[in-house]
Amino acid sequence: MKLARKLIVALCLAIFAAMAFQAWLRLRSQERFFAVDSARDLRATARAIASGTEAVWRSAGEGPAQRFVHDVNLLREEIELRWVWLDEERGAESPLPLDDAALANLRAGKEVSVVRDTDGDARRFLYWPLPIRDERPAAIEISESLDPERSFIRTSQWTIVLTAIAVSLACVSITAAIGVFFVGRPMRLLSEKARRVGAGDLSGPLHLRQRDEIGELAAEINAMCERLAAAQEQTARETEARIHAIEQLRHVDRLRTVGQLASGVAHELGTPLHVVAGHAGMIRSGELEPGEIASSAEVIAEQTGRMTTIIRQLLDFSRRTGRRLAAGRVSDVVSSTVDLLTPFAEKRGIALRVVDTANDASAAIDHNQMQQALTNLVVNAVQASEPGSDVVLDVARAVRTPPRGLEGETRDCVVITVSDQGSGIAPEDLGRVFEPFFTTKDVGDGTGLGLAVAWGIVREHGGWIDVTSEPGRGARFAIVLPLVAFAEQDPERSVA
């Protein structure tokens, strides 16, 4: 039940209870008033008649006194008078309908009043003793019907009840109107405003003219919405700035990696450049036969294509692009990353080895960004390894459950593992390896962004990175991505 209805029902019950109690009090008061007034009138009448009867008895005797009572009875239609003897036996023809206690009171000179039914007519009887000494004890019985009194009381009852009902209905109508206008309508508007706020719509202030607690609540809700709107705008600006900063950090990290790869690329380009220069010199000398010239030109073209491929790989890696998710084989990312980093690793005397146990495993990935994340892990592994050791990359299927703090259920995943044989990570540092700018490398060897950027990229792909390490036995980083079949993935979707 709504608040307005509860208030209306409560007020109506209170009004009805108050009116009913007031009506009951009025009826009881009227009943007591009529009883007292009737008894007083009857007593005054009895006193007057008894006084006259006593005077007639003293002046004229018993017979005239009885006739006087009889004559008065004929004159008064609203009452009945009767002469009664107090010494009549119970078996007499007109016995006195009183008990022994009442008779004793009458004989002692006290009046007696009773109410009883006679032939279906409720009447009030008053017995007034005649104070005549040395004479036979007698009393006057005077009675009146209670029907007029009860009829008037019933009329009064109906009048009071109808008045109470009319007043109650009027109060209920006024209360209902006030409840709907001052409670029901404002609460409905407050509920609608709360639903809009819950749905994210902060527009349209709530206008309530009443200056009570509900009006104050509406004003506070409007102020809250204004503050929330301002906070949303600020959050949107900060989020946009944060996204821009993250993209800048990723680009800086990418360029840093490009710088680290530059020497390896230069070394990789050295051999084809020497070959091109040698064959060009031989062609320029004019000492070659036409067939040898064609062969040298073919070698030059082959080496030029090799250099172009190397440079294109480096440019593709360094280029900033928007994130475009598409179902793709994870092994393709691993292969392109190994091709890019092989010169860098060989210069340091490290061999990159791929154990591809799930060549067809696919996930929803952005090839370029996932290559950046994997590159950061491989570069870290190469830098942590000693010359002559291997860095192993493995692709496998597995059933994984997200770690604490990440949402998701247990499901099939594809896992890219990068293992090195370096000195490992200290146990106290394992929980901080993905923090931005945290690094255990020497000054100039790292910025502390590589693993943080890799973590952010993998999280945007719906995955996470597990890390395990034993000091002195190397480290193992595992990129875990939800497994997606090509048929389950949209052809391509772009994410800004």
C-alpha positions, 0 to 999 in steps of 0.5 A, spaced: 500 500 500 502 506 498 504 512 503 498 516 501 493 511 502 496 508 508 495 516 511 488 516 509 486 510 512 490 511 518 486 518 519 480 515 517 480 510 522 482 515 527 476 520 525 471 514 525 473 512 532 473 519 535 466 520 532 464 514 534 466 515 541 463 522 541 457 519 539 457 514 544 458 519 550 452 524 547 448 518 547 450 516 554 449 523 557 442 523 554 440 517 557 442 519 563 439 526 562 432 523 561 432 518 566 434 523 571 429 528 568 423 523 568 425 521 575 425 528 578 418 530 574 415 524 577 418 525 584 415 532 583 408 530 581 408 524 586 410 529 592 404 534 590 399 529 589 401 526 596 400 532 599 393 534 596 391 527 598 394 527 605 390 534 606 383 531 603 384 525 608 385 529 614 379 534 612 374 529 609 377 522 611 379 516 607 374 515 602 374 522 599 382 521 599 382 515 594 376 519 590 381 525 589 387 520 587 382 517 582 380 523 579 387 526 578 388 519 575 383 521 570 385 528 569 393 526 567 393 522 561 401 521 561 401 518 568 397 513 571 395 513 579 393 508 584 392 508 591 395 502 594 395 499 601 402 497 604 399 492 609 395 487 604 397 480 603 401 477 597 395 473 595 390 479 595 386 481 589 391 487 587 398 485 590 403 490 591 408 488 586 414 489 590 419 485 594 420 485 602 426 490 602 422 495 598 416 494 602 420 495 608 423 502 605 416 504 604 413 502 611 419 506 613 417 512 609 422 512 604 420 512 596 421 506 592 422 507 584 422 501 579 422 500 572 418 493 569 414 491 563 407 491 564 403 487 558 409 489 553 410 496 555 416 498 559 414 503 565 417 507 571 413 506 577 414 511 583 411 509 590 410 515 595 408 513 602 402 517 605 405 520 611 398 519 615 400 517 623 395 512 626 392 510 620 392 504 615 399 505 612 398 507 604 402 509 598 401 512 592 403 508 585 405 513 580 407 510 573 409 513 566 411 509 560 418 509 557 416 509 550 416 516 548 423 517 552 426 511 548 423 513 542 426 520 543 433 517 544 432 512 538 431 519 534 437 522 537 441 516 536 440 516 529 441 523 528 448 523 532 450 517 528 448 520 521 451 527 523 457 523 525 457 519 518 456 526 515 462 529 519 466 523 518 465 523 510 467 530 510 473 529 514 475 523 509 474 527 503 478 532 505 484 528 508 484 524 502 484 530 497 490 533 502 493 526 502 493 525 494 495 533 493 501 533 499 503 526 499 501 522 493 503 526 488 509 528 490 511 521 492 509 519 485 514 525 482 519 523 487 519 515 485 519 517 477 525 522 479 529 516 482 527 511 477 530 516 472 536 517 476 537 510 477 537 509 469 542 515 468 538 520 466 539 526 471 536 531 466 529 535 468 529 538 475 523 536 480 519 542 481 515 541 488 512 548 490 510 545 497 515 548 503 515 541 507 519 535 508 517 532 502 519 539 498 526 539 502 527 532 499 525 534 492 530 540 493 536 535 495 535 530 490 535 536 485 542 538 488 544 531 488 543 530 480 546 537 479 552 534 483 552 528 479 551 531 473 557 535 474 561 529 477 559 525 470 562 530 466 568 531 470 569 523 470 568 523 462 573 528 461 578 525 466 576 518 463 578 521 456 584 524 458 586 517 462 585 513 455 589 518 451 594 518 457 594 510 456 595 510 449 600 515 449 604 511 454 603 505 450 605 508 444 611 511 448 613 503 450 612 501 443 617 506 441 622 504 446 621 497 444 623 500 437 629 503 440 631 497 443 630 493 437 633 498 432 640 495 433 638 488 432 635 491 426 641 494 423 645 488 424 640 484 421 640 489 415 647 489 415 648 482 411 643 484 405 646 491 404 653 488 404 650 482 399 647 488 395 653 492 395 657 486 392 653 484 387 652 492 385 659 493 384 660 486 380 655 489 375 658 496 375 665 493 373 662 490 367 666 484 368 660 479 368 656 476 363 649 477 361 647 471 365 651 473 371 648 480 371 641 477 371 643 473 377 646 478 380 640 483 379 635 477 382 640 477 388 639 484 389 632 484 388 631 478 393 635 482 399 632 488 397 625 485 399 628 482 405 630 489 408 623 491 406 620 486 410 624 487 416 623 495 416 615 494 414 615 489 420 618 495 425 614 500 422 607 496 423 609 495 430 611 502 431 605 505 428 599 507 433 592 504 431 585 504 434 583 497 437 580 492 432 578 486 435 577 480 430 577 472 431 584 470 429 589 465 431 594 466 437 600 462 433 600 468 428 601 473 433 607 469 436 610 467 429 610 475 427 613 477 434 618 472 434 620 474 427 620 481 429 625 480 435 629 474 433 635 479 431 634 483 438 635 476 441 640 473 437 645 480 438 644 478 446 646 471 444 639 468 446 635 463 442 627 464 441 624 457 441 616 456 439 613 450 442 606 451 438 601 445 441 595 449 439 596 451 432 589 452 431 587 456 437 584 463 436 581 468 440 578 475 439 584 479 439 587 486 436 593 483 432 597 489 433 596 490 440 597 483 442 603 483 439 605 489 443 603 485 449 607 479 447 613 483 445 614 486 452 614 480 455 619 477 450 623 483 451 623 482 458 625 475 458 631 476 453 633 482 458 633 477 464 636 471 460 644 469 460 647 469 453 646 462 451 640 460 454 633 459 451 626 463 451 621 459 450 614 461 447 608 456 448 601 456 445 596 451 449 589 450 450 586 450 458 580 451 462 582 457 467 578 460 472 579 468 473 583 470 479 580 474 485 578 481 483 576 479 476 569 477 474 568 471 470 566 464 470 571 458 469 571 457 461 576 454 455 582 459 454 588 459 450 594 460 454 601 464 451 606 462 455 613 466 455 619 462 459 626 464 461 632 461 464 634 468 468 635 469 475 627 470 476 623 475 481 624 475 488 617 473 492 616 480 495 616 483 488 611 478 484 605 482 487 608 489 484 611 487 477 605 490 473 605 496 477 607 502 472 614 504 473 616 499 478 622 495 475 628 491 478 632 493 472 638 497 472 637 505 470 637 505 463 635 498 462 627 499 463 622 504 465 617 500 468 612 500 463 612 494 459 609 489 464 603 494 466 602 496 458 602 488 457 597 487 463 592 493 460 592 490 453 590 483 455 585 486 460 582 489 455 581 483 451 578 480 457 584 476 459 589 476 464 596 475 465 599 469 470 606 470 473 610 464 477 617 465 478 623 461 482 629 465 484 635 462 480 630 458 476 627 463 471 620 466 470 614 464 467 609 469 464 602 466 461 597 470 457 590 467 458 585 469 453 578 466 452 578 461 447 573 463 441 572 459 435 571 463 428 564 461 427 562 465 434 566 471 433 563 477 428 567 478 422 570 484 425 569 490 430 572 496 431 573 499 438 575 506 439 
